[in-house]
Amino acid sequence: MESLTRSTSWLLRAVVLLSAYLLAFAAAAQPIVRFDTVGLSDDLGGPEILTRPQLNRRGDVLIASQRALYLRPAGASLRRLARQSFSRDPEPGDFSALRAVRLSDEGRVFGRFDSTGFTGSQPTGIYATGASGALDLLVGVGEPVVGSDATIDFLLGANDLEAGVLDLAASIRAPSLFPHRFGRDYGTAGALLTRDPAGALRLVTREGLAAPGTDGSFSRLGASSAIGEGRLLLHANVDRGIFPGATPGFWLYDRAGNGSLVALAGDAAPGATGMFLRPIVQSDGAEGFTLVSDLLGSGDPARDAGIWQDRGSGFALRVLEGDPAPGTGGVFGEFPGNPFESAALAGRLAFKAALVRGVGGVTDADDEGLWAQDPDGEGFSLMLRKGQDVDGLAPGDVVGAVGAWDFTDDGRIIAQADVSSGTDASVDTGDALLRIDPDPDRGSASVLLATGDTIEVATGDVRTLAAIDVSALGFTSSRIAFRADFEDRSSGIIVAIVPEPGTASLLCVGLVLLARCRRRGFAARSAIR
């Protein structure tokens, strides 16, 4: 009996080991990144200039070209939603302009579409895809605002659409609010509005109303964004403060019109000398905010910008220009971007920053990087640095300037970066998509895709990548939608399907084999499909 038990135990071990080897062999034989071709320029009515696609959590992909708008719902075929046209005989879906079009997580496409102006054309308005999949008019010019005599005068754009609630920016016209002295004309004002699922338009706030937390009124409304739980973060100017008539700030509103001040130019900068000059506030992905601003009155041009966080008890300084930059031996220079390149997930902050050349041996070949907040929230760690040799790049190549980047839902970072020669940073050798794990104990940066790789865009149709273009609206935890330019001068929209992090151990053999092939210059890239 004991002998039988031992034999069974050894047999089970042998089966487990054989299964592990077979799985590892399969992992090595299978591609690490799979590709899904959404659409090619030569299939979209001839040569098209395709823009960077949008991707949502459901897997829907939105493509804007030079002349049309396309949607590929998850599991369905690509179809045209709208076309830019100036035909005197307009068809349904013909518009003169498609402006600031977005794809919601619910799979609805929405934005401002302008009429062609010809008889039979659809009117200018905010449209969104409905149950039928066609674009339906949600808000048009002349529509009334509930509770007032105001009407829509001009539509600026749609900000967010979630659960049937639309947030939008518009110019409104109202005789009782803006009377003209001759009694026949009246002015307009920018407004932030919300449309409920029943179609009623309600005012959140407008230019001319009191700006909460100040002794002034709004002189100009800027962009707003929905940050969850019915909250809207509004960027606006007030007519008082350090810039008379145009002091910038940020306010938090609910859709009922209740607002509070988040930050205003002229506020004292906690932990630093001086005051906020042009604060830029973003949600931190949880309940708080991040803020970046240059400083007025710092007295030191080398320390006149910083990053702050508010986790419910007010803004606290996290990083100041001139502070030591972790992982580099240098110090932080400016925080580049327009207005600032940062991202946050569940309260965790990441940012891009420049390094001061000449300090700590920093040169123009390594004067930029990405940093992410440590899990304890107390410090920052270097994630990626210009000039860094990342596993998966061709021999002699290094990371150059970082382009679009953002957190994915699983807490990792996807980044597009230029690739340059390790011996001459001015020599650009291509582009790469990188995945970065911000937790030091789980790994670092690795290449998902690079120019020179080949993609099978259709059965038997293999093309070589010449350029990669992606935006932060094209990332999820396991998919990246990007525009690919190929060496044959064609282009297309491709979705890269990235293995879930949990499969890393299973794929380790394949990763090692591919990395070796890439570093030795073998044709491993052509095996990536």
C-alpha positions in Angstrom: 0.0 0.0 0.0 2.8 2.3 0.9 4.5 1.5 -2.4 1.3 2.4 -4.3 1.0 5.7 -2.4 4.6 6.6 -3.3 4.1 5.7 -7.0 0.9 7.8 -7.1 2.7 10.7 -5.5 5.6 10.5 -8.0 3.1 10.2 -10.8 1.2 13.3 -9.7 4.5 15.2 -9.4 5.5 14.1 -12.9 2.1 15.2 -14.3 2.4 18.6 -12.6 6.0 19.1 -13.9 5.0 18.0 -17.4 2.1 20.4 -17.4 4.3 23.2 -16.3 6.8 22.6 -19.1 4.0 22.3 -21.6 2.5 25.6 -20.5 5.9 27.3 -20.5 6.5 25.9 -24.0 3.1 27.2 -25.1 3.8 30.6 -23.6 7.1 30.8 -25.4 5.5 29.8 -28.7 2.6 32.2 -28.4 2.9 35.9 -29.0 3.3 38.1 -25.9 1.2 40.9 -27.3 -1.7 40.1 -29.6 -3.2 42.6 -32.1 -6.7 43.4 -33.3 -7.0 45.5 -36.4 -9.9 48.0 -36.0 -9.5 49.7 -39.4 -6.9 50.6 -42.1 -6.7 53.8 -44.0 -7.0 51.9 -47.3 -10.3 50.4 -46.1 -11.9 53.7 -45.1 -12.6 55.1 -48.6 -9.0 55.8 -49.7 -6.1 57.6 -48.0 -7.3 59.0 -44.7 -5.5 61.0 -42.1 -6.4 59.0 -38.9 -6.2 60.6 -35.5 -5.4 58.9 -32.2 -8.3 56.6 -31.3 -10.3 56.4 -28.0 -10.9 53.2 -26.1 -13.2 52.5 -23.2 -13.3 49.8 -20.6 -15.9 47.8 -22.6 -13.5 47.5 -25.5 -15.3 50.0 -27.8 -13.1 52.0 -30.2 -13.8 55.4 -31.6 -11.9 56.6 -34.7 -11.8 60.1 -36.1 -10.4 60.6 -39.6 -9.9 63.6 -41.7 -13.4 63.3 -43.1 -15.5 60.9 -40.9 -16.2 59.4 -37.5 -16.2 55.6 -37.0 -17.2 53.4 -34.1 -16.2 49.8 -33.5 -18.3 48.4 -30.6 -16.8 45.5 -28.7 -17.6 42.3 -30.6 -19.1 44.1 -33.5 -18.1 45.5 -36.9 -16.7 49.0 -37.6 -19.4 51.4 -38.8 -19.5 55.0 -39.8 -21.3 57.4 -37.5 -20.9 60.7 -39.2 -19.2 62.4 -42.1 -17.8 65.8 -42.8 -19.6 67.1 -45.8 -20.6 70.3 -47.6 -22.9 68.6 -50.0 -26.1 70.5 -51.0 -27.8 67.2 -50.8 -26.9 66.1 -47.2 -27.5 62.6 -46.0 -28.2 61.6 -42.4 -25.0 61.9 -40.5 -23.6 64.7 -42.7 -22.1 67.7 -40.7 -19.8 70.5 -41.5 -17.7 69.9 -38.4 -17.3 67.3 -35.7 -16.0 68.9 -32.5 -14.6 67.5 -29.3 -16.2 64.1 -29.8 -15.8 61.7 -26.9 -16.5 58.0 -26.1 -18.1 57.2 -22.8 -17.4 54.1 -20.6 -21.0 53.1 -21.4 -20.2 53.0 -25.1 -22.0 56.2 -26.1 -20.4 58.6 -28.5 -21.2 62.3 -27.9 -20.0 65.7 -28.9 -20.9 68.9 -30.8 -21.8 68.4 -34.5 -22.2 71.5 -36.7 -24.9 71.7 -39.4 -24.0 71.9 -43.1 -26.4 74.8 -43.4 -28.2 73.4 -46.4 -31.9 72.5 -46.6 -32.5 69.1 -45.1 -29.4 69.1 -43.0 -29.4 68.2 -39.3 -29.1 71.2 -36.9 -26.1 72.2 -35.0 -26.2 70.6 -31.5 -24.9 68.2 -29.0 -25.5 64.7 -30.3 -25.1 61.2 -28.7 -25.6 57.7 -30.0 -28.8 56.2 -28.8 -30.3 52.7 -28.5 -30.4 52.4 -32.3 -26.7 53.3 -32.6 -27.5 56.4 -34.6 -26.7 59.9 -33.5 -29.6 61.6 -31.7 -29.8 65.3 -31.0 -29.7 66.0 -27.2 -29.4 69.8 -27.0 -29.8 72.3 -29.8 -29.6 76.1 -30.1 -32.7 77.9 -28.7 -33.6 75.2 -26.1 -34.8 76.7 -22.8 -33.1 76.4 -19.5 -35.5 75.2 -16.7 -36.4 77.8 -14.2 -35.5 80.9 -16.2 -36.1 82.7 -19.5 -32.6 81.8 -20.7 -32.1 79.8 -23.9 -29.1 78.3 -25.6 -27.4 80.8 -27.8 -24.2 78.9 -28.8 -23.0 75.4 -27.8 -19.4 75.2 -26.8 -19.2 71.4 -26.2 -20.1 68.4 -24.2 -18.0 67.6 -21.2 -19.3 64.3 -19.9 -22.1 61.9 -20.5 -22.8 59.3 -17.8 -26.0 57.4 -16.9 -28.0 59.6 -19.3 -26.8 62.8 -17.6 -25.0 65.3 -19.9 -22.7 68.1 -18.7 -22.1 70.8 -21.2 -20.7 74.3 -21.7 -22.8 76.8 -23.7 -23.5 80.5 -24.1 -27.0 81.4 -22.9 -29.1 84.4 -23.7 -31.8 85.8 -21.3 -33.6 89.2 -21.5 -34.2 89.3 -17.7 -30.6 88.6 -16.9 -28.9 90.8 -19.6 -31.3 93.6 -20.5 -30.3 96.0 -23.2 -31.0 99.7 -22.7 -33.1 99.8 -25.9 -35.2 96.8 -24.7 -34.8 95.0 -28.0 -31.5 93.2 -27.5 -29.6 91.5 -24.7 -26.2 90.0 -24.1 -25.0 86.5 -23.5 -23.0 84.7 -20.9 -21.0 81.5 -20.7 -22.7 78.8 -18.6 -22.2 75.4 -17.2 -25.3 73.3 -17.6 -26.5 69.8 -17.0 -29.2 67.8 -18.9 -31.0 65.1 -17.0 -32.2 61.8 -18.7 -35.6 63.3 -19.2 -34.1 66.1 -21.4 -34.5 69.0 -19.0 -31.6 71.6 -19.1 -30.6 73.1 -15.7 -28.1 75.8 -14.9 -25.2 74.9 -12.6 -23.5 78.3 -12.8 -22.8 81.1 -15.2 -20.6 84.1 -15.8 -21.9 87.0 -13.7 -22.8 84.9 -10.7 -21.0 85.1 -7.4 -17.8 82.9 -7.3 -18.0 80.9 -4.0 -15.2 81.5 -1.6 -14.4 85.0 -3.1 -15.8 88.5 -3.0 -16.1 88.5 -6.8 -18.1 87.1 -9.7 -17.2 84.8 -12.5 -15.9 86.7 -15.5 -15.2 83.7 -17.6 -15.9 80.0 -17.4 -13.3 77.6 -18.7 -13.3 73.8 -18.9 -15.1 71.5 -16.5 -14.8 67.8 -15.8 -17.0 65.2 -14.0 -15.0 63.6 -11.2 -17.5 61.1 -9.9 -20.5 61.1 -7.5 -22.1 64.0 -9.4 -19.2 66.3 -8.8 -17.9 68.8 -11.4 -14.5 70.4 -11.2 -14.7 73.9 -12.9 -11.8 76.1 -14.1 -12.9 79.7 -14.2 -11.8 83.4 -13.8 -13.2 85.8 -11.3 -13.3 89.6 -11.6 -11.4 90.3 -8.4 -8.0 89.3 -7.0 -4.4 89.5 -8.1 -5.4 89.8 -11.8 -8.4 92.2 -11.8 -11.0 90.9 -14.2 -9.3 87.5 -14.8 -8.0 85.8 -11.6 -8.0 82.0 -12.3 -9.1 79.4 -9.9 -10.9 76.0 -9.5 -14.3 75.3 -8.0 -16.1 72.1 -7.0 -19.8 72.0 -7.9 -22.6 69.5 -7.7 -25.3 69.4 -10.4 -27.7 71.3 -8.2 -25.5 74.4 -8.4 -23.9 74.2 -5.0 -20.2 75.2 -5.3 -17.1 75.6 -3.2 -13.6 77.1 -3.9 -10.8 74.6 -4.3 -7.9 76.9 -5.1 -7.4 80.5 -6.4 -4.5 82.4 -7.7 -3.2 84.6 -4.9 -3.7 81.9 -2.2 -0.7 81.3 0.0 1.3 78.3 -1.1 1.5 75.9 1.9 5.1 74.8 2.7 6.7 77.3 0.2 7.5 80.9 0.0 5.0 82.9 -2.1 1.5 82.4 -3.5 -0.1 80.4 -6.3 0.2 82.3 -9.6 -1.6 80.0 -12.1 -2.9 77.0 -10.2 -3.9 73.9 -12.2 -6.1 71.4 -10.2 -6.9 67.8 -11.0 -8.8 65.1 -9.3 -6.5 62.6 -7.6 -8.8 59.7 -8.6 -10.2 59.4 -5.1 -11.7 62.1 -2.9 -8.9 64.7 -3.1 -7.0 66.9 -5.5 -3.6 67.5 -6.9 -2.4 71.0 -7.7 0.6 72.3 -9.6 1.5 76.0 -9.8 4.3 78.4 -10.4 4.8 80.8 -7.5 4.5 84.6 -7.2 6.9 86.1 -4.6 9.1 83.1 -4.0 12.2 85.2 -4.2 14.1 82.3 -5.8 13.6 81.6 -9.5 15.1 78.1 -9.0 12.3 77.2 -6.5 9.2 78.9 -7.9 7.0 76.0 -8.9 5.7 72.9 -7.0 3.1 70.2 -6.6 0.6 70.0 -3.8 -2.0 67.4 -2.7 -5.2 67.8 -0.8 -6.5 64.6 0.8 -9.3 66.2 2.7 -7.5 68.5 5.1 -6.1 71.1 2.7 -3.2 71.3 0.3 0.2 70.0 1.4 3.4 70.5 -0.5 4.8 67.3 -2.1 7.5 68.5 -4.5 9.2 71.8 -5.0 11.4 72.9 -8.0 15.0 72.5 -6.8 14.3 69.5 -4.5 16.5 66.4 -5.0 15.0 64.1 -7.7 14.9 60.6 -6.3 16.9 58.0 -8.2 19.0 60.5 -10.2 21.5 62.5 -8.1 20.0 65.6 -9.7 17.4 68.1 -8.7 13.9 68.9 -10.2 13.7 71.6 -12.8 10.5 72.7 -14.4 7.3 70.6 -14.5 6.7 70.6 -18.3 3.4 70.1 -20.1 0.3 72.0 -21.1 -0.6 72.8 -18.5 1.1 70.0 -16.6 1.7 66.3 -17.1 0.4 64.4 -14.1 -1.9 61.6 -13.4 -3.5 60.1 -10.3 -5.2 56.8 -9.5 -6.9 56.1 -6.1 -5.0 59.1 -4.6 -1.6 58.0 -5.9 0.2 60.7 -7.9 2.6 60.4 -10.8 4.2 63.3 -12.8 6.7 64.1 -15.4 9.5 66.6 -14.6 12.7 68.0 -16.1 16.0 67.8 -14.3 18.4 70.8 -14.0 21.3 70.2 -16.4 24.8 70.3 -14.8 23.6 69.3 -11.3 24.5 65.7 -10.4 26.0 65.0 -13.8 22.7 65.6 -15.6 23.0 66.3 -19.4 20.6 66.9 -22.2 20.7 63.1 -22.8 19.0 62.3 -19.4 17.3 65.5 -18.2 13.7 64.2 -18.0 11.8 61.5 -16.1 8.6 60.1 -14.7 8.1 59.7 -11.0 5.3 57.9 -9.0 4.3 58.3 -5.4 5.3 55.5 -3.1 2.5 53.3 -1.8 2.7 55.0 1.6 2.2 58.4 0.0 5.2 59.9 1.7 7.8 60.0 -1.1 8.4 59.4 -4.8 10.4 56.9 -6.9 11.8 57.2 -10.3 9.8 55.1 -12.9 11.5 56.0 -16.2 14.3 58.3 -17.2 15.3 59.7 -20.5 18.5 57.9 -21.6 17.4 54.7 -19.8 18.1 51.3 -21.4 14.7 49.5 -21.2 14.5 45.7 -21.6 13.2 45.0 -25.1 14.7 47.9 -27.0 17.1 47.1 -29.8 20.8 46.9 -28.8 22.3 50.4 -28.3 18.9 52.2 -28.1 17.6 54.1 -25.1 14.4 55.9 -24.1 14.1 59.5 -25.4 11.4 62.0 -24.6 8.2 60.7 -23.1 5.0 61.5 -24.9 1.4 60.4 -23.9 1.2 58.4 -20.6 -1.3 57.6 -17.9 -2.3 55.1 -15.2 -4.3 52.1 -16.3 -7.1 50.7 -14.1 -4.7 48.1 -12.5 -2.3 50.8 -11.2 0.4 50.4 -13.9 1.5 53.1 -16.3 1.4 53.0 -20.1 3.8 55.4 -21.8 4.7 56.3 -25.3 8.3 57.3 -25.7 10.7 58.3 -28.4 13.6 55.9 -28.9 17.1 57.4 -29.5 20.6 56.2 -30.0 22.5 55.5 -26.8 25.6 57.1 -28.2 23.9 60.3 -29.6 20.7 61.4 -28.0 19.9 63.7 -31.0 19.5 60.6 -33.2 15.9 59.5 -33.1 15.5 55.8 -34.0 11.8 55.3 -33.5 8.9 55.0 -31.0 8.0 52.5 -28.3 5.1 51.7 -26.1 6.2 50.9 -22.5 4.5 49.4 -19.5 5.8 50.5 -16.2 5.0 48.9 -12.8 5.1 51.7 -10.2 5.7 49.2 -7.3 9.4 48.6 -7.1 9.0 45.0 -5.8 7.0 44.0 -8.8 9.3 45.1 -11.6 10.0 48.2 -13.8 9.6 49.3 -17.4 9.4 46.9 -20.3 8.7 47.3 -24.0 5.3 46.2 -25.3 5.8 47.4 -28.9 8.3 49.4 -30.9 8.9 50.7 -34.4 10.5 47.9 -36.5 8.1 45.4 -35.1 5.7 43.7 -37.6 1.9 43.3 -37.2 -0.3 41.0 -39.1 -3.1 43.4 -39.9 -5.1 40.7 -41.8 -4.4 37.1 -42.6 -1.2 37.0 -44.6 -0.9 40.8 -44.6 2.2 41.6 -42.5 3.3 45.3 -42.2 6.2 46.9 -40.4 5.7 49.7 -37.9 7.2 53.1 -38.8 5.5 55.2 -36.1 3.2 54.8 -33.1 0.7 57.5 -32.0 -1.4 57.1 -28.9 -3.3 59.3 -26.4 -4.2 58.8 -22.8 -7.8 58.1 -23.9 -6.5 54.9 -25.6 -5.4 53.0 -22.5 -7.1 50.3 -20.3 -5.5 47.8 -18.1 -5.2 45.2 -20.8 -5.7 47.0 -24.1 -4.0 49.9 -25.9 -5.6 51.5 -29.0 -3.1 53.4 -31.1 -2.6 54.7 -34.6 0.1 52.8 -36.5 2.0 54.2 -39.4 3.6 51.5 -41.6 6.7 51.6 -43.7 4.5 51.1 -46.9 3.0 54.6 -46.1 -0.4 53.1 -45.0 -1.8 53.6 -41.6 -4.4 52.0 -39.3 -6.0 51.8 -35.9 -4.8 48.8 -33.9 -5.6 47.5 -30.5 -2.8 45.8 -28.6 -4.1 43.2 -26.3 -1.6 43.0 -23.4 -1.4 39.9 -21.1 -2.8 40.5 -17.6 -0.1 40.9 -15.0 -1.2 37.7 -13.4 0.1 35.8 -16.4 3.6 37.1 -16.0 5.0 34.0 -14.4 3.4 31.8 -17.0 5.0 33.8 -19.8 8.4 34.1 -18.2 10.1 31.7 -20.6 8.6 33.4 -23.6 9.7 36.8 -22.2 13.3 35.6 -21.7 13.5 34.1 -25.2 12.0 37.2 -26.9 14.3 39.5 -24.9 17.3 37.5 -25.9 16.3 37.5 -29.6 15.7 41.2 -29.6 19.0 42.0 -27.9 20.9 39.8 -30.3 19.1 41.5 -33.3 17.2 38.4 -34.3 13.8 38.5 -36.2 11.8 38.0 -33.0 9.8 41.1 -33.7 8.3 39.5 -36.8 6.8 36.9 -34.5 4.7 39.4 -32.6 1.2 39.3 -34.0 
